[in-house]
Amino acid sequence: MRTIRTLGVAAATTALAASVVLGGVTSASAAPKVYANCTAVQKVWSGGIAKKSVTKNRVTSGGKTTYRPLKGTVKKDDALYNANKKMDRDGDGIACEKS
């Protein structure tokens, strides 16, 4: 009886350890990329990175706000946008957009 319990505990411990290691690898590879600057972003996504809810580019010039269609290839991804939010100078939900 003692041998069977020991093998069962060892098997459970091994399975738990394997799931922790695999879980760690999966979550590490799922982290959004943080780009150094807008030039690096636009090499991959020519139109920038936007929140999923953004459909138009807000442009303010001379105190007047207008909305323009998105230009270029825009990646809509909330996690990627949040990782690169510092590059959204005008706060319209699009980082490194072309106006």
QUIQUIJO-V975623 format. One record per backbone hydrogen bond with DSSP energy under -0.5 kcal/mol. NH is the residue of the N-H (numbers start at 1). CO is the residue of the C=O. E is the energy in kcal/mol with one decimal. If there is no record, write none. Layout:
# QUIQUIJO-V975623
nh=NH co=CO e=E
nh=NH co=CO e=E
This chain:
# QUIQUIJO-V975623
nh=5 co=1 e=-1.9
nh=6 co=2 e=-2.0
nh=7 co=3 e=-2.2
nh=8 co=4 e=-2.2
nh=9 co=5 e=-2.5
nh=10 co=6 e=-2.3
nh=11 co=7 e=-2.4
nh=12 co=8 e=-2.2
nh=13 co=9 e=-2.5
nh=14 co=10 e=-2.3
nh=15 co=11 e=-2.4
nh=16 co=12 e=-2.3
nh=17 co=13 e=-2.4
nh=18 co=14 e=-2.3
nh=19 co=15 e=-2.0
nh=20 co=16 e=-2.0
nh=21 co=17 e=-2.2
nh=22 co=18 e=-2.6
nh=23 co=19 e=-2.2
nh=24 co=20 e=-2.1
nh=25 co=21 e=-1.8
nh=26 co=22 e=-2.1
nh=27 co=23 e=-2.1
nh=28 co=24 e=-1.7
nh=29 co=25 e=-1.8
nh=30 co=26 e=-0.9
nh=31 co=28 e=-0.9
nh=35 co=33 e=-0.6
nh=41 co=37 e=-1.6
nh=42 co=38 e=-2.8
nh=43 co=39 e=-0.9
nh=44 co=40 e=-0.7
nh=44 co=41 e=-1.2
nh=45 co=41 e=-3.4
nh=46 co=44 e=-0.5
nh=47 co=73 e=-2.4
nh=48 co=45 e=-1.9
nh=48 co=73 e=-0.5
nh=49 co=95 e=-2.2
nh=50 co=75 e=-3.0
nh=51 co=93 e=-2.1
nh=54 co=51 e=-1.2
nh=57 co=68 e=-3.1
nh=58 co=56 e=-0.5
nh=59 co=57 e=-0.6
nh=59 co=66 e=-3.1
nh=61 co=59 e=-0.5
nh=61 co=64 e=-2.6
nh=64 co=61 e=-1.6
nh=66 co=59 e=-3.1
nh=68 co=57 e=-2.8
nh=70 co=55 e=-0.5
nh=74 co=72 e=-0.8
nh=75 co=48 e=-2.3
nh=75 co=73 e=-0.5
nh=76 co=74 e=-0.6
nh=77 co=50 e=-2.2
nh=77 co=75 e=-0.8
nh=81 co=77 e=-2.5
nh=82 co=78 e=-2.6
nh=83 co=79 e=-1.7
nh=84 co=80 e=-1.1
nh=84 co=81 e=-0.8
nh=85 co=82 e=-0.8
nh=87 co=84 e=-2.0
nh=88 co=85 e=-2.2
nh=89 co=87 e=-1.2
nh=91 co=88 e=-0.6
nh=95 co=49 e=-3.4
nh=96 co=87 e=-1.3
nh=97 co=94 e=-0.5
nh=99 co=97 e=-0.5
